[in-house]
Amino acid sequence: MTRGNPTFVVLPVSLACIASSCAAIKTSYTQSAAHLLLPDGVTGAESLAFDSNNPGPNTGNITDAYKGLMRVGAHSGEAEVLAANTDGISFNFVNGIGIDQDTGDAYFTDSSTTYTLEICVLINNIEIMMHTDATGRLLKYDAQTKQVTVLMTRLSYANSVVVSHDGNYIVVAHTWASQVFRYWIKGSKTGQYELFTNLLGYPDNVRRDDQSDYWVALNRENIQRNATASSNKHLSADGVGVEELTAAQGVTLSEVVERNDKLWLGSVELDFVGQMNERSAY
């Protein structure tokens, strides 16, 4: 996204076809996105959320990089800390969170046990990338027992988390590895952590779409892979790319949310939220 009228290019693409060079890639274009300005002095719509179309009141779980996993009450007020450490290790850089709507369990990431969010901002994350920091963790907060379990360790900048549409697995973005993984929480594969897809950019937030697939926002292109633009990937439930939403080189997107046939676009750097209405163009 840019401060002018950004142009986005949508590329329906299959990763399976790329791997085998089996088909030409169809390209579709949209010309602009509407700008919904944020209040004066506010930038960084890093993440977007919609209510569930009910009158409420609602509660919500959030992550704070330093305080840990928290819950915001239905009537606002001070957030309650649900978990600040596990196995005697304090959370250092709590990041993404995904909620199992059936159980209330929360799956979240501690991106690094070495670097804090403040340090990452100061050094623009480059230190983590150069030193291939792999101290991140994937964790689960059990809504019934109120206990935190470490599911995976030694992860490379584990970022966003989302529970699958069927609740059988969670999808985890690994930013500097330019990869997305899948952790199975139900079925015969329970506990297995497997590669979901490789990307040409650094993934930030992963969100479910209105069907059974996922949008992955790529914060920037991967220089090491010679990517020329930030192509935000639309993945199927099998990790196969079905679309790309491509912004101009140098433009960063942190969030792509689909709702009612519209795409909502967030960026940590800009003072507006983008909206694209022509989903039928894809």
Contacts in CASP RR format, 6 or more apart in sequence:
PFRMAT RR
TARGET T0000
AUTHOR 0000-0000-0000
METHOD contacts of the structure
MODEL  1
MTRGNPTFVVLPVSLACIASSCAAIKTSYTQSAAHLLLPDGVTGAESLAF
DSNNPGPNTGNITDAYKGLMRVGAHSGEAEVLAANTDGISFNFVNGIGID
QDTGDAYFTDSSTTYTLEICVLINNIEIMMHTDATGRLLKYDAQTKQVTV
LMTRLSYANSVVVSHDGNYIVVAHTWASQVFRYWIKGSKTGQYELFTNLL
GYPDNVRRDDQSDYWVALNRENIQRNATASSNKHLSADGVGVEELTAAQG
VTLSEVVERNDKLWLGSVELDFVGQMNERSAY
1 33 0 8 1.000
1 247 0 8 1.000
1 251 0 8 1.000
1 252 0 8 1.000
1 253 0 8 1.000
1 265 0 8 1.000
1 266 0 8 1.000
1 267 0 8 1.000
1 270 0 8 1.000
1 272 0 8 1.000
1 274 0 8 1.000
2 247 0 8 1.000
2 248 0 8 1.000
2 251 0 8 1.000
2 270 0 8 1.000
3 270 0 8 1.000
5 32 0 8 1.000
5 33 0 8 1.000
6 32 0 8 1.000
6 33 0 8 1.000
6 247 0 8 1.000
6 248 0 8 1.000
6 251 0 8 1.000
7 29 0 8 1.000
7 30 0 8 1.000
7 31 0 8 1.000
7 32 0 8 1.000
7 248 0 8 1.000
8 30 0 8 1.000
8 33 0 8 1.000
8 245 0 8 1.000
8 246 0 8 1.000
8 247 0 8 1.000
8 276 0 8 1.000
9 27 0 8 1.000
9 28 0 8 1.000
9 29 0 8 1.000
9 30 0 8 1.000
9 244 0 8 1.000
9 245 0 8 1.000
9 246 0 8 1.000
10 27 0 8 1.000
10 28 0 8 1.000
10 29 0 8 1.000
10 30 0 8 1.000
10 243 0 8 1.000
10 244 0 8 1.000
10 245 0 8 1.000
10 246 0 8 1.000
10 281 0 8 1.000
10 282 0 8 1.000
11 25 0 8 1.000
11 26 0 8 1.000
11 27 0 8 1.000
11 28 0 8 1.000
11 231 0 8 1.000
11 243 0 8 1.000
11 244 0 8 1.000
11 246 0 8 1.000
12 25 0 8 1.000
12 26 0 8 1.000
12 27 0 8 1.000
12 28 0 8 1.000
12 242 0 8 1.000
12 243 0 8 1.000
12 244 0 8 1.000
12 282 0 8 1.000
13 25 0 8 1.000
13 241 0 8 1.000
13 242 0 8 1.000
13 243 0 8 1.000
13 244 0 8 1.000
14 23 0 8 1.000
14 240 0 8 1.000
14 241 0 8 1.000
14 242 0 8 1.000
15 197 0 8 1.000
15 198 0 8 1.000
15 239 0 8 1.000
15 240 0 8 1.000
15 241 0 8 1.000
16 22 0 8 1.000
16 240 0 8 1.000
17 23 0 8 1.000
17 25 0 8 1.000
28 281 0 8 1.000
28 282 0 8 1.000
29 281 0 8 1.000
30 276 0 8 1.000
30 278 0 8 1.000
30 281 0 8 1.000
33 265 0 8 1.000
33 274 0 8 1.000
33 275 0 8 1.000
33 276 0 8 1.000
34 274 0 8 1.000
34 275 0 8 1.000
34 276 0 8 1.000
34 277 0 8 1.000
35 272 0 8 1.000
35 273 0 8 1.000
35 274 0 8 1.000
36 272 0 8 1.000
36 273 0 8 1.000
36 274 0 8 1.000
36 275 0 8 1.000
37 271 0 8 1.000
37 272 0 8 1.000
38 44 0 8 1.000
38 45 0 8 1.000
38 271 0 8 1.000
38 272 0 8 1.000
38 273 0 8 1.000
41 271 0 8 1.000
42 271 0 8 1.000
43 268 0 8 1.000
43 269 0 8 1.000
43 270 0 8 1.000
43 271 0 8 1.000
44 254 0 8 1.000
44 266 0 8 1.000
44 267 0 8 1.000
44 268 0 8 1.000
44 269 0 8 1.000
44 270 0 8 1.000
44 271 0 8 1.000
45 254 0 8 1.000
45 255 0 8 1.000
45 266 0 8 1.000
45 267 0 8 1.000
45 268 0 8 1.000
45 270 0 8 1.000
45 272 0 8 1.000
45 273 0 8 1.000
46 204 0 8 1.000
46 205 0 8 1.000
46 254 0 8 1.000
46 255 0 8 1.000
46 266 0 8 1.000
46 267 0 8 1.000
46 268 0 8 1.000
47 205 0 8 1.000
47 254 0 8 1.000
47 255 0 8 1.000
47 266 0 8 1.000
48 255 0 8 1.000
48 257 0 8 1.000
48 264 0 8 1.000
48 266 0 8 1.000
48 273 0 8 1.000
49 257 0 8 1.000
50 257 0 8 1.000
50 259 0 8 1.000
51 58 0 8 1.000
52 58 0 8 1.000
56 74 0 8 1.000
57 73 0 8 1.000
57 74 0 8 1.000
57 75 0 8 1.000
58 74 0 8 1.000
59 71 0 8 1.000
59 72 0 8 1.000
59 73 0 8 1.000
59 74 0 8 1.000
60 71 0 8 1.000
60 72 0 8 1.000
60 73 0 8 1.000
61 69 0 8 1.000
61 70 0 8 1.000
61 71 0 8 1.000
61 72 0 8 1.000
61 82 0 8 1.000
61 97 0 8 1.000
61 99 0 8 1.000
61 106 0 8 1.000
62 69 0 8 1.000
62 70 0 8 1.000
62 71 0 8 1.000
62 72 0 8 1.000
62 79 0 8 1.000
62 97 0 8 1.000
63 69 0 8 1.000
63 70 0 8 1.000
63 94 0 8 1.000
63 95 0 8 1.000
63 96 0 8 1.000
63 97 0 8 1.000
63 108 0 8 1.000
64 70 0 8 1.000
64 79 0 8 1.000
64 94 0 8 1.000
65 93 0 8 1.000
65 94 0 8 1.000
65 95 0 8 1.000
65 116 0 8 1.000
65 117 0 8 1.000
66 91 0 8 1.000
66 94 0 8 1.000
66 116 0 8 1.000
66 117 0 8 1.000
67 81 0 8 1.000
67 84 0 8 1.000
67 91 0 8 1.000
67 94 0 8 1.000
68 81 0 8 1.000
68 82 0 8 1.000
68 83 0 8 1.000
68 84 0 8 1.000
68 91 0 8 1.000
68 94 0 8 1.000
69 81 0 8 1.000
69 82 0 8 1.000
69 83 0 8 1.000
69 84 0 8 1.000
69 91 0 8 1.000
69 94 0 8 1.000
69 97 0 8 1.000
69 106 0 8 1.000
69 108 0 8 1.000
69 141 0 8 1.000
69 148 0 8 1.000
70 79 0 8 1.000
70 80 0 8 1.000
70 81 0 8 1.000
70 82 0 8 1.000
71 79 0 8 1.000
71 80 0 8 1.000
71 82 0 8 1.000
72 79 0 8 1.000
72 80 0 8 1.000
73 79 0 8 1.000
73 80 0 8 1.000
82 106 0 8 1.000
82 141 0 8 1.000
82 146 0 8 1.000
83 91 0 8 1.000
83 141 0 8 1.000
83 148 0 8 1.000
84 90 0 8 1.000
84 91 0 8 1.000
85 91 0 8 1.000
85 148 0 8 1.000
86 139 0 8 1.000
86 148 0 8 1.000
86 149 0 8 1.000
86 150 0 8 1.000
87 150 0 8 1.000
89 113 0 8 1.000
91 110 0 8 1.000
92 110 0 8 1.000
92 112 0 8 1.000
92 113 0 8 1.000
92 114 0 8 1.000
92 115 0 8 1.000
92 116 0 8 1.000
93 110 0 8 1.000
93 111 0 8 1.000
93 112 0 8 1.000
93 113 0 8 1.000
93 115 0 8 1.000
93 116 0 8 1.000
93 117 0 8 1.000
93 120 0 8 1.000
93 136 0 8 1.000
94 108 0 8 1.000
94 109 0 8 1.000
94 110 0 8 1.000
94 111 0 8 1.000
95 108 0 8 1.000
95 109 0 8 1.000
95 110 0 8 1.000
95 111 0 8 1.000
95 158 0 8 1.000
95 159 0 8 1.000
95 160 0 8 1.000
96 108 0 8 1.000
96 109 0 8 1.000
96 159 0 8 1.000
96 160 0 8 1.000
96 161 0 8 1.000
97 106 0 8 1.000
97 107 0 8 1.000
97 108 0 8 1.000
97 109 0 8 1.000
97 161 0 8 1.000
98 106 0 8 1.000
98 107 0 8 1.000
98 108 0 8 1.000
98 161 0 8 1.000
98 162 0 8 1.000
98 163 0 8 1.000
98 170 0 8 1.000
99 105 0 8 1.000
99 106 0 8 1.000
99 107 0 8 1.000
99 163 0 8 1.000
100 106 0 8 1.000
100 107 0 8 1.000
100 163 0 8 1.000
100 167 0 8 1.000
100 185 0 8 1.000
101 163 0 8 1.000
102 167 0 8 1.000
103 143 0 8 1.000
103 144 0 8 1.000
104 143 0 8 1.000
105 140 0 8 1.000
105 141 0 8 1.000
105 142 0 8 1.000
105 143 0 8 1.000
106 140 0 8 1.000
106 141 0 8 1.000
106 143 0 8 1.000
107 138 0 8 1.000
107 139 0 8 1.000
107 140 0 8 1.000
107 141 0 8 1.000
107 151 0 8 1.000
107 161 0 8 1.000
107 163 0 8 1.000
107 170 0 8 1.000
107 183 0 8 1.000
107 185 0 8 1.000
108 138 0 8 1.000
108 139 0 8 1.000
108 141 0 8 1.000
108 161 0 8 1.000
109 136 0 8 1.000
109 137 0 8 1.000
109 138 0 8 1.000
109 139 0 8 1.000
109 155 0 8 1.000
109 158 0 8 1.000
109 159 0 8 1.000
109 160 0 8 1.000
109 161 0 8 1.000
109 172 0 8 1.000
110 136 0 8 1.000
110 137 0 8 1.000
110 139 0 8 1.000
110 158 0 8 1.000
111 136 0 8 1.000
111 157 0 8 1.000
111 158 0 8 1.000
111 159 0 8 1.000
111 175 0 8 1.000
112 120 0 8 1.000
112 128 0 8 1.000
112 133 0 8 1.000
112 135 0 8 1.000
112 136 0 8 1.000
112 157 0 8 1.000
113 135 0 8 1.000
113 136 0 8 1.000
113 137 0 8 1.000
114 133 0 8 1.000
114 135 0 8 1.000
115 127 0 8 1.000
115 128 0 8 1.000
115 133 0 8 1.000
119 127 0 8 1.000
120 127 0 8 1.000
120 128 0 8 1.000
125 157 0 8 1.000
125 175 0 8 1.000
125 176 0 8 1.000
127 133 0 8 1.000
128 157 0 8 1.000
128 176 0 8 1.000
129 176 0 8 1.000
132 156 0 8 1.000
132 176 0 8 1.000
133 156 0 8 1.000
133 157 0 8 1.000
134 154 0 8 1.000
134 155 0 8 1.000
134 156 0 8 1.000
135 153 0 8 1.000
135 154 0 8 1.000
135 155 0 8 1.000
136 153 0 8 1.000
136 154 0 8 1.000
136 155 0 8 1.000
136 156 0 8 1.000
136 157 0 8 1.000
136 158 0 8 1.000
137 150 0 8 1.000
137 151 0 8 1.000
137 152 0 8 1.000
137 153 0 8 1.000
137 155 0 8 1.000
137 158 0 8 1.000
138 150 0 8 1.000
138 151 0 8 1.000
138 152 0 8 1.000
138 155 0 8 1.000
138 158 0 8 1.000
138 161 0 8 1.000
138 172 0 8 1.000
138 183 0 8 1.000
138 193 0 8 1.000
139 148 0 8 1.000
139 149 0 8 1.000
139 150 0 8 1.000
139 151 0 8 1.000
140 148 0 8 1.000
140 149 0 8 1.000
140 151 0 8 1.000
141 147 0 8 1.000
141 148 0 8 1.000
142 148 0 8 1.000
142 149 0 8 1.000
151 183 0 8 1.000
151 191 0 8 1.000
152 158 0 8 1.000
152 183 0 8 1.000
152 193 0 8 1.000
155 172 0 8 1.000
155 174 0 8 1.000
156 174 0 8 1.000
156 175 0 8 1.000
156 176 0 8 1.000
156 177 0 8 1.000
157 174 0 8 1.000
157 175 0 8 1.000
157 176 0 8 1.000
157 177 0 8 1.000
158 172 0 8 1.000
158 173 0 8 1.000
158 174 0 8 1.000
159 172 0 8 1.000
159 173 0 8 1.000
159 174 0 8 1.000
159 175 0 8 1.000
159 203 0 8 1.000
159 204 0 8 1.000
159 205 0 8 1.000
160 172 0 8 1.000
160 173 0 8 1.000
160 203 0 8 1.000
160 204 0 8 1.000
160 205 0 8 1.000
160 206 0 8 1.000
161 170 0 8 1.000
161 171 0 8 1.000
161 172 0 8 1.000
161 173 0 8 1.000
161 206 0 8 1.000
162 170 0 8 1.000
162 171 0 8 1.000
162 206 0 8 1.000
162 207 0 8 1.000
162 208 0 8 1.000
162 214 0 8 1.000
163 169 0 8 1.000
163 170 0 8 1.000
163 185 0 8 1.000
164 170 0 8 1.000
164 171 0 8 1.000
164 208 0 8 1.000
164 237 0 8 1.000
165 208 0 8 1.000
165 212 0 8 1.000
165 237 0 8 1.000
166 212 0 8 1.000
167 185 0 8 1.000
167 186 0 8 1.000
168 184 0 8 1.000
168 185 0 8 1.000
168 186 0 8 1.000
168 187 0 8 1.000
169 182 0 8 1.000
169 183 0 8 1.000
169 184 0 8 1.000
169 185 0 8 1.000
169 186 0 8 1.000
169 189 0 8 1.000
170 182 0 8 1.000
170 183 0 8 1.000
170 185 0 8 1.000
171 180 0 8 1.000
171 181 0 8 1.000
171 182 0 8 1.000
171 196 0 8 1.000
171 206 0 8 1.000
171 214 0 8 1.000
172 180 0 8 1.000
172 181 0 8 1.000
172 182 0 8 1.000
172 183 0 8 1.000
172 206 0 8 1.000
173 179 0 8 1.000
173 180 0 8 1.000
173 203 0 8 1.000
173 204 0 8 1.000
173 205 0 8 1.000
173 206 0 8 1.000
173 216 0 8 1.000
174 180 0 8 1.000
174 181 0 8 1.000
174 203 0 8 1.000
175 202 0 8 1.000
175 203 0 8 1.000
175 204 0 8 1.000
175 219 0 8 1.000
176 202 0 8 1.000
178 198 0 8 1.000
178 199 0 8 1.000
178 200 0 8 1.000
178 201 0 8 1.000
178 202 0 8 1.000
178 203 0 8 1.000
178 222 0 8 1.000
178 225 0 8 1.000
179 195 0 8 1.000
179 196 0 8 1.000
179 197 0 8 1.000
179 198 0 8 1.000
179 199 0 8 1.000
179 203 0 8 1.000
180 195 0 8 1.000
180 196 0 8 1.000
180 197 0 8 1.000
180 199 0 8 1.000
180 203 0 8 1.000
180 206 0 8 1.000
180 216 0 8 1.000
180 235 0 8 1.000
180 239 0 8 1.000
181 193 0 8 1.000
181 194 0 8 1.000
181 195 0 8 1.000
181 196 0 8 1.000
182 193 0 8 1.000
182 194 0 8 1.000
182 195 0 8 1.000
182 196 0 8 1.000
183 191 0 8 1.000
183 192 0 8 1.000
183 193 0 8 1.000
184 190 0 8 1.000
184 191 0 8 1.000
184 192 0 8 1.000
184 193 0 8 1.000
184 194 0 8 1.000
185 191 0 8 1.000
196 235 0 8 1.000
196 239 0 8 1.000
197 233 0 8 1.000
197 235 0 8 1.000
197 239 0 8 1.000
197 240 0 8 1.000
197 241 0 8 1.000
199 216 0 8 1.000
199 218 0 8 1.000
199 222 0 8 1.000
199 233 0 8 1.000
200 218 0 8 1.000
200 221 0 8 1.000
200 222 0 8 1.000
200 225 0 8 1.000
200 227 0 8 1.000
200 231 0 8 1.000
201 218 0 8 1.000
201 219 0 8 1.000
201 220 0 8 1.000
201 221 0 8 1.000
201 222 0 8 1.000
201 225 0 8 1.000
201 227 0 8 1.000
201 230 0 8 1.000
201 231 0 8 1.000
202 218 0 8 1.000
202 219 0 8 1.000
202 220 0 8 1.000
202 221 0 8 1.000
202 222 0 8 1.000
203 216 0 8 1.000
203 217 0 8 1.000
203 218 0 8 1.000
203 219 0 8 1.000
203 233 0 8 1.000
204 217 0 8 1.000
204 218 0 8 1.000
204 219 0 8 1.000
204 253 0 8 1.000
204 254 0 8 1.000
204 255 0 8 1.000
205 216 0 8 1.000
205 217 0 8 1.000
205 254 0 8 1.000
205 255 0 8 1.000
205 256 0 8 1.000
206 214 0 8 1.000
206 215 0 8 1.000
206 216 0 8 1.000
206 217 0 8 1.000
207 214 0 8 1.000
207 215 0 8 1.000
207 217 0 8 1.000
207 255 0 8 1.000
207 256 0 8 1.000
207 257 0 8 1.000
207 258 0 8 1.000
208 214 0 8 1.000
208 215 0 8 1.000
209 215 0 8 1.000
209 234 0 8 1.000
209 258 0 8 1.000
210 258 0 8 1.000
210 259 0 8 1.000
210 260 0 8 1.000
210 261 0 8 1.000
212 236 0 8 1.000
212 237 0 8 1.000
213 234 0 8 1.000
213 235 0 8 1.000
213 236 0 8 1.000
213 237 0 8 1.000
213 242 0 8 1.000
214 234 0 8 1.000
214 235 0 8 1.000
214 237 0 8 1.000
214 239 0 8 1.000
215 232 0 8 1.000
215 233 0 8 1.000
215 234 0 8 1.000
215 235 0 8 1.000
215 245 0 8 1.000
215 256 0 8 1.000
215 257 0 8 1.000
215 258 0 8 1.000
215 263 0 8 1.000
216 232 0 8 1.000
216 233 0 8 1.000
216 234 0 8 1.000
216 235 0 8 1.000
216 256 0 8 1.000
217 232 0 8 1.000
217 253 0 8 1.000
217 254 0 8 1.000
217 255 0 8 1.000
217 256 0 8 1.000
217 266 0 8 1.000
218 230 0 8 1.000
218 231 0 8 1.000
218 232 0 8 1.000
218 233 0 8 1.000
218 253 0 8 1.000
219 230 0 8 1.000
219 252 0 8 1.000
219 253 0 8 1.000
219 254 0 8 1.000
219 268 0 8 1.000
220 230 0 8 1.000
220 250 0 8 1.000
220 252 0 8 1.000
221 227 0 8 1.000
221 228 0 8 1.000
221 229 0 8 1.000
221 230 0 8 1.000
221 231 0 8 1.000
221 249 0 8 1.000
221 250 0 8 1.000
228 249 0 8 1.000
229 246 0 8 1.000
229 247 0 8 1.000
229 248 0 8 1.000
229 249 0 8 1.000
229 250 0 8 1.000
229 251 0 8 1.000
230 246 0 8 1.000
230 247 0 8 1.000
230 249 0 8 1.000
230 250 0 8 1.000
230 251 0 8 1.000
230 252 0 8 1.000
230 253 0 8 1.000
231 244 0 8 1.000
231 245 0 8 1.000
231 246 0 8 1.000
232 244 0 8 1.000
232 245 0 8 1.000
232 246 0 8 1.000
232 247 0 8 1.000
232 253 0 8 1.000
232 256 0 8 1.000
233 241 0 8 1.000
233 243 0 8 1.000
233 244 0 8 1.000
234 241 0 8 1.000
234 242 0 8 1.000
234 243 0 8 1.000
234 244 0 8 1.000
234 245 0 8 1.000
235 241 0 8 1.000
235 242 0 8 1.000
236 242 0 8 1.000
243 282 0 8 1.000
245 253 0 8 1.000
245 256 0 8 1.000
245 263 0 8 1.000
247 253 0 8 1.000
251 267 0 8 1.000
252 267 0 8 1.000
252 268 0 8 1.000
252 269 0 8 1.000
253 265 0 8 1.000
253 266 0 8 1.000
253 267 0 8 1.000
254 266 0 8 1.000
254 267 0 8 1.000
254 268 0 8 1.000
255 264 0 8 1.000
255 265 0 8 1.000
255 266 0 8 1.000
255 267 0 8 1.000
256 263 0 8 1.000
256 264 0 8 1.000
256 265 0 8 1.000
256 266 0 8 1.000
257 263 0 8 1.000
257 264 0 8 1.000
258 264 0 8 1.000
258 279 0 8 1.000
261 277 0 8 1.000
261 279 0 8 1.000
261 280 0 8 1.000
262 275 0 8 1.000
262 276 0 8 1.000
262 277 0 8 1.000
262 279 0 8 1.000
263 275 0 8 1.000
263 276 0 8 1.000
263 279 0 8 1.000
264 273 0 8 1.000
264 274 0 8 1.000
264 275 0 8 1.000
265 273 0 8 1.000
265 274 0 8 1.000
265 275 0 8 1.000
265 276 0 8 1.000
266 273 0 8 1.000
266 274 0 8 1.000
END
